[in-house]
Amino acid sequence: MVKGAMQQWLRVIITLLILLITEGHPVDITYLQSAVAKGAVCLDGSPPAYHFDKGFGAGVNNWFIQLEGGAWCNNATTCLSRTKTRLGSSKLMVKTVSFSGILSNKAKFNPDFYNWNRIRIRYCDGSSFTGDVEAVDPKTKVYYRGARIFSAVMEDFLAKGMKNAQNAILAGCSAGSLAAILHCDRFKGLLPPGAKVKCLSDAGFFINAKTISGASHIEQFYSDVVNTHGSAKNLPQSCTSRLKPGLCFFPQNVAQQIKTPLFLVNAAYDSWQIKNILAPGVADPRGTWRNCKLDILKCSSAQLETMQGYRNEFLKALNGLGPSSTRGYYINSCYAHCQTGTQETWLREDSPRLASTTIAKAVGDWFYDRNRFQEIDCPYPCDKTCKNRNFESDVQPVDMDL
Ligand SMILES: *[C@@H]1O[C@H](CO)[C@@H](O)[C@H](O)[C@H]1NC(C)=O
């Protein structure tokens, strides 16, 4: 009992400290119980969940929706282990998260979106919200229902006022921003025809590149994800009609056909991609990349050269989308992953700049058609505004479990 009370107190103190550090504000969780009857559930069968901070003033009819990230599970084994984490069960999610950066409710920290309805949808399906398998796995009792979660939460927001939206953005970080790309046109279709609707991908442009040992690791992995979750029918048809479904999990193969305006914020040296696409553990059995992956300053010149090659491939994939008058992009040369949901990288005195512009300004200007921002940074290490720190997910540290 005493231990329980102590833990409660520690939790409160740590939460306060973190809110102070992140310059954010706490927002409580909402469990969408009504989704369960529709079979729209997390991997373990628990209800989906989100954090909703209501819009105010001139922002009441504007909706910003952020899909949480957290990679994927690719087979029965990895999806079963996920059910024992917050990424597979809403029973294990912390009840309060800190909203900062693009989710901040203060004009000073988030000038263009602070008074919008701001929502973070928790990620617990392991498929970037694309899965839909009717049968529950008889052996593991795992549910593959990510796409149903997406539909159920959207229905809920529409009923809560999103049906009257004037402005709306579907966004995300990492696996969540891949979901924002994959669901972008579907999202647009849910909203009133007169609404201004755009999609924002933060660290969601995962490229189909080979590992340092030359294996097609991520391509195989995505193919397994799509097969395990029955995702094919929920991926953009403009892609699945041409390519194998697993390949339609790559933004480079779908973004060109997306009709809704899309903004890509991504580090060309995205730290998740370097760790998991270029140099995953399986491709580096002797661990020669271990230190470099943790800290770019520890990379050898040969490793840096390999990373420059990765950047070239990244830019090639991006250029492959062809020109667009509505697309925006902010491709900096930081060693980072997810830069919009953290105040430090979104908008601050010392936050990253590209063409003298913060991410917050670039995204705001693009959304409101003040300026279509399309900039690519010079190669590492030219950019002195980078933090080159790991912002591994958009989950604030307050999310940690004591
Ligand atoms: C499941 O995926 C993991 C991670 O890629 C892999 O290590 C494991 O061998 C796979 N298991 C099966 C049964 O395919």
The ligand as an SDF file (V2000), in Angstrom:
LIG
                    3D

 14 14  0  0  0  0  0  0  0  0999 V2000
    8.6110  -12.7860  -36.7700 C   0  0  0  0  0  0  0  0  0  0  0  0
    9.3080  -11.5890  -37.0340 O   0  0  0  0  0  0  0  0  0  0  0  0
   10.5060  -11.4640  -36.3140 C   0  0  0  0  0  0  0  0  0  0  0  0
   11.0330  -10.0550  -36.5690 C   0  0  0  0  0  0  0  0  0  0  0  0
   11.1980   -9.7990  -37.9290 O   0  0  0  0  0  0  0  0  0  0  0  0
   11.4660  -12.5640  -36.7340 C   0  0  0  0  0  0  0  0  0  0  0  0
   12.6700  -12.4460  -36.0060 O   0  0  0  0  0  0  0  0  0  0  0  0
   10.8170  -13.9100  -36.4810 C   0  0  0  0  0  0  0  0  0  0  0  0
   11.6490  -14.9290  -36.9890 O   0  0  0  0  0  0  0  0  0  0  0  0
    9.4490  -14.0070  -37.1430 C   0  0  0  0  0  0  0  0  0  0  0  0
    8.8020  -15.2100  -36.6870 N   0  0  0  0  0  0  0  0  0  0  0  0
    8.1750  -16.0280  -37.4930 C   0  0  0  0  0  0  0  0  0  0  0  0
    7.5300  -17.2080  -36.8500 C   0  0  0  0  0  0  0  0  0  0  0  0
    8.1330  -15.8600  -38.6840 O   0  0  0  0  0  0  0  0  0  0  0  0
  1  2  1  0
  1 10  1  0
  2  3  1  0
  3  4  1  0
  3  6  1  0
  4  5  1  0
  6  7  1  0
  6  8  1  0
  8  9  1  0
  8 10  1  0
 10 11  1  0
 11 12  1  0
 12 13  1  0
 12 14  2  0
M  END
$$$$
